[in-house]
């Protein structure tokens, strides 16, 4: 019986250790994500739209200046841009200004866009766009 209790204590200790490791990994991922997509890492790009497609509440764009990268406007930001006339205004060949995180193109296949300006008209406001982007991952 003592062996059984001793063995179960070891299992409990291993379980606690695994739980602590998983908690650390979770925090580490969250901290890494927050650092990676910190608003200080946003940059402004003046680009020409090379292609644009709309699918599943998402705009997927490729810009002439960055032909190997897809930039996305997703979920709440998609609806805001759409309601502000994105479909009618932003076409292939149009020049727009976006705020995004292109320095992460080596790590991610779809780069988020958090602001869109077309002919001095704001179609997606940066403050709201950035908050909506973070909301998808923080569930706040």
N, C-alpha and C positions, 0 to 999 in steps of 0.2 A: 504494500500500500504506500509506503514511504517513497518508493521508486516512482509510483504513479504521480504522486503529488509533486515530487521534485521535477519530473518530466513536464508536467503541466505548467509549473512555474517558469520553466525554461521557454516553453511555447508562448506563454503570456509575455515574457520579457522580449522575445523575438517579435511578437505582434506589436508591442509598444514601439520597438525600434523601427519596424517597418512603417508604422503610422507616422512617426516623427520624420522619417526620411521622405515619405510622400507629402507631408505638410511642407517641408522645406522645398521640395521640388515644385510644388504648387505655388508657393510664394515666390520662388526664384523665377518661374515662368511669368507670373504676374508682373514682377518687378522688371524683368527683361522686356516684356511687352510694353509696359508703360514708358520705359526708357527709349525703346525703339521708336515708338510713335508719339513721343513728346512733341508738343506743338512747336518747340524750338527747332525741330528737325524739318518742319514744313518749309518748302521753298516755292517760289513763284516761277511758273513757266509760261512764256508766250509761245503758243504752238499753233500749228495748222492741222486741222482734223484730216487724217488720211482715210480712216474708216470709222464707222459707228454702227453699232447694232444694239437693239433693245431686246432683252430677254429676261423673263422672270424678275420683274421689278428691278432691273439693272440696265444701266447704259455701259457698254464696253466700247472703249475708244482706243484707236491707235493714232499716234501723232506722227507727222512727217519727220520730225526731228528725232523721234525715238521709235523707229519702225518695228523693233523686236519686243516691245513691251506693250501690254494691255493695261489701260487705266480704267478704273471703274467708279461709277456713282451707284451706290446701292441703298436699298431699303428706304428709310425715311428720306434720305437725301435725294434719292431717285424721284420720290413723289413731290418733293419741294421743287426740284428743277423742272419736272414735267409740268407742274401747276404754273410755273413762271414762264412757260412757253419754250422750253428747251427743244422740243420736237420741231417747232416752226422756225427756230432761229439758228440752231447749230446743225450745220450740214457739212458734208465732205467738202473740203477746200476752204471752209471758214476759219478765221483766226480767232482764237479764244485765249483767255488767261485763266490758268488753273493754279490752285495751291495743292500740293501733293508731297509725297515722300519718295521721289525717284531714286534716292541714294540706296534704296533697298531692293532694287531690281534683281540683284544677284540672289537674294533670299526668297523673294516672293514672285509669283507669276502674274498676279493681279494687283496693281498698285491703286490704293484708294485715292480718290479726288474728294477734297472737302470744301472746295470753293470753285465756282465757275463765273467768269465775267465775259459777256459778249457785247462788243460795241459800247463799253462803259455801263452796261446794264447788268446788275447782279442777278444771276439766275439761281445761285446757291451761295448763301452768306457763309463766310468762313467760320464764324463763331458757332452758329447753329450746326453747320456741316460737320465740324470737328467734334462737337458734343454728341451728335447723332452717331458718328463713327465709333466713338469710345463706348457709347451706350450698348452697342452690339456685343461688346466683349465683357463689360462690367455688369451688365444686367441691371443698371440703376435706372 
